[in-house]
Amino acid sequence: MQHNDYILTLACPDTTGIVYHVSGFLYERGCNILDSAQFGDDQTQRFFLRMHVDVPSHETLDSLRNAFAPLAARFHMDWQWHDCRHKPRLLIAVSKAGHCLNDLLFRWKSGQLAVEIPAIVSNHPDFAPLAANYGIPFYHLPLQADNKAQQEQRLLEIAAQEKIDLVVLARYMQILSDELCRALAGKAINIHHSFLPSFKGAKPYYQAHDRGVKLIGATAHYVTAALDEGPIIEQDVARVDHAMDPETLTAIGRDVECLVLARAVKWHCEQRVLLNGQRTIVFK
Ligand SMILES: Nc1nc2c(c(=O)[nH]1)N[C@@H](CN(C=O)c1ccc(C(=O)N[C@@H](CCC(=O)O)C(=O)O)cc1)CN2
C-alpha cells in the first residue's frame, strides 16, 4: 500500500492519556509513527507533541483533519496536520546587507532547504541581479517618509498572490507596523545581529564594541510588534577580542547570522518549532 508522510503537531493542557489516544487514532487509521517528540511544561501545565507519521495514500489533509478534530476537541488541542509533500513558500525581505539572502538562496538551490522561494522584496534595488541569477522575481518596494502603509500593503499583496507560508526578514532593516506584525503572526522570522536580549536595535555590533564584550552572536526570532522581543527560535555566538574593531565584529557576525537564520528557517519549515507563550519549543 502506498503511503505519504505527514507531520502532526499539537499543544494542549497536560493530562494523562494524550499520547495513548493520539497513537490509537493513528493505529486505527493504519498509520505508522516514524518519529515522535514531546514536552510537558511544568510551569504552564501544557503538553507539546510532534509526530512524523507514515499515512496510507487514500488519506488526505482534509480527511485527517476531519477525523482528528473530535479527539483534538476532547483534549482542547491547538493542532496542525502538515503534508510533507507541500514545500513551504518563502518570501525573503532584505535591505542593504545580502549575506543571509545569498546563503538561503544557495541552500535552496543546492537542495539543503526544502522550500519554494517565489519572491524577494527589498526597500533597495541592490539585490535585483542576485535574484535574477536565481530566476526569482524581485520586488523593489522603496520606503519614503509618507508611504509606509502602502509599501507594507504591497508586501502583503505579494504574499497573498504567491500563497506565502513564511516571510523571512534576512537583514531587512525596517520596523514592521503593528498591523503587518498581526497579519504575519507566527509566519515571519527575523535574524537579529546580536545575542539577544543584548544590543537591540539597528547597530548592535557598534553597541557590542563599545561595551567591550568577548562574545558576539545572532538571534533568529518570530517577528512581533515589540522590536527584537519576539519568541526566540535559535541563537549562536562567536568569540571576539579587544583587537577587533566594529567592522571586524560585523564580518565575524555575518557567518553566525547565516547559520542561525538557516537553522531557524529549516526547523520552522519542518514543523519543529512550537510556540509556548513568549517562548518556543524546538523538536530538533
Ligand atoms: N515589528 C518589528 N519589525 C522588525 C523587527 C522586529 O523585531 N519587529 N526586526 C527588525 C530587524 N531589526 C533588528 O533585527 C531592526 C531593523 C531596523 C531597526 C531600525 O531602527 N530601523 C530604522 C531605520 C534603519 C535604516 O533605515 O537603516 C527605522 O525603521 O526607523 C532596528 C532593528 C525588522 N523589523
The ligand as a Gaussian input file, in Angstrom:
#p B3LYP/6-31G(d) Opt

LIG

0 1
 N        7.959000      44.976000      14.268000
 C        9.200000      44.523000      14.050000
 N        9.830000      44.851000      12.922000
 C       11.073000      44.380000      12.708000
 C       11.734000      43.591000      13.675000
 C       11.010000      43.234000      14.843000
 O       11.514000      42.500000      15.719000
 N        9.747000      43.719000      14.993000
 N       13.046000      43.212000      13.478000
 C       13.717000      44.046000      12.519000
 C       15.146000      43.821000      12.287000
 N       15.965000      44.636000      13.159000
 C       16.757000      44.009000      14.019000
 O       16.899000      42.786000      13.955000
 C       15.898000      46.062000      13.109000
 C       15.604000      46.678000      11.961000
 C       15.537000      48.076000      11.908000
 C       15.768000      48.844000      13.002000
 C       15.672000      50.325000      12.915000
 O       15.860000      51.024000      13.862000
 N       15.339000      50.806000      11.693000
 C       15.174000      52.218000      11.443000
 C       15.694000      52.521000      10.053000
 C       17.075000      51.997000       9.875000
 C       17.544000      52.129000       8.445000
 O       16.829000      52.631000       7.596000
 O       18.658000      51.608000       8.231000
 C       13.707000      52.532000      11.392000
 O       12.956000      51.653000      10.935000
 O       13.394000      53.676000      11.722000
 C       16.053000      48.200000      14.185000
 C       16.138000      46.797000      14.246000
 C       12.961000      44.108000      11.231000
 N       11.698000      44.710000      11.540000

